[in-house]
Amino acid sequence: MCLAVPGRVLEIEERDATRMAKVDFGGVVKDVCLEYVPDMQVGDYAIVHVGFALQRLDEESARQTLELFENLGVLEEEFGDHWGKAAKDAGTERPVGTEPPAESAEKEARS
């Protein structure tokens, strides 16, 4: 399922003549294109769909929507560990090289 999810702009930069942002979706940070909403600023909230900010959203509405999505399990479905879930559902080990970023960083730190 693809949702339009609210997120908070953490930083903005120009990449290849395209205005891009790091956006926090309740703890998950993704790159988002700001070309459709060029007046977005750091700290603003936006509705994001398939990597594109579509419109500005006030903070309270964003927080309420994120809380609702989290309670419904939608955030896990949208941003969760799909390799881990597939391996668990199949009753097998996770394929090598598919660890979530946090687990990969921990493994590197221990090496």
C-alpha positions in Angstrom: 0.0 0.0 0.0 1.3 3.5 -0.8 0.2 6.2 1.5 0.6 9.9 1.7 2.4 10.2 5.0 3.2 13.4 7.0 6.8 14.1 7.8 8.9 16.9 9.3 11.7 18.5 7.1 15.0 18.1 8.9 17.4 19.6 6.3 17.2 20.9 2.7 19.8 20.8 -0.1 20.1 21.2 -3.8 21.0 18.0 -5.7 21.4 18.0 -9.4 19.3 21.1 -9.7 16.5 19.6 -7.6 15.5 20.8 -4.2 15.6 17.7 -1.8 15.1 17.3 1.9 15.7 14.7 4.6 12.3 14.2 6.1 11.5 12.4 9.4 8.4 10.2 9.4 8.0 9.4 13.1 11.6 8.1 13.4 12.2 7.0 9.9 14.2 9.5 7.8 13.9 9.4 4.0 15.0 11.7 1.1 12.1 13.6 -0.4 11.8 15.9 -3.4 10.4 19.4 -2.6 9.9 20.5 -6.2 6.1 20.5 -5.9 6.2 22.6 -2.7 9.2 24.9 -3.3 8.5 27.2 -0.2 9.0 24.4 2.3 11.5 25.2 5.1 13.4 23.2 7.7 10.9 22.4 10.5 7.8 22.4 8.3 5.6 19.4 7.9 4.5 18.0 4.5 2.3 15.3 3.2 4.7 13.0 1.2 3.7 10.4 -1.4 6.2 8.2 -3.2 9.1 10.5 -2.3 7.4 13.8 -3.3 6.2 16.5 -0.9 2.7 17.4 -2.1 1.6 20.0 0.4 2.4 21.7 3.7 0.7 20.5 6.8 0.4 22.0 10.3 2.3 20.3 13.1 -0.8 19.2 15.1 -2.4 17.5 12.1 0.9 15.8 11.2 1.3 14.5 14.8 -2.3 13.3 14.9 -2.0 11.5 11.6 1.3 9.9 12.5 -0.1 8.7 15.8 -3.2 7.2 14.1 -1.0 5.5 11.4 1.2 4.1 14.1 -1.7 2.7 16.1 -3.1 1.1 13.0 0.3 -0.4 12.2 0.4 1.5 8.9 3.9 3.0 9.6 5.4 -0.5 10.1 3.7 -1.7 6.9 5.0 1.4 5.0 8.5 1.7 6.5 9.1 -1.6 8.3 11.6 -4.3 7.8 10.2 -6.1 4.8 13.1 -8.6 4.4 12.9 -9.6 8.0 9.1 -10.0 7.8 9.4 -12.1 4.7 12.0 -14.3 6.3 10.0 -14.7 9.4 6.8 -15.6 7.5 8.8 -18.2 5.5 10.3 -19.6 8.6 13.9 -19.0 7.3 16.9 -16.9 8.1 17.2 -13.4 6.8 19.2 -13.3 3.5 22.8 -12.1 3.9 23.2 -8.4 3.2 19.6 -7.4 4.0 20.0 -6.3 7.6 18.2 -3.0 8.5 20.6 0.0 8.5 20.9 0.1 12.3 21.8 -3.6 12.5 24.4 -3.3 9.7 26.0 -0.4 11.5 26.1 -2.4 14.8 27.8 -5.3 13.0 30.4 -3.0 11.4 31.1 -1.4 14.8 31.7 -4.8 16.4 34.1 -5.9 13.6 
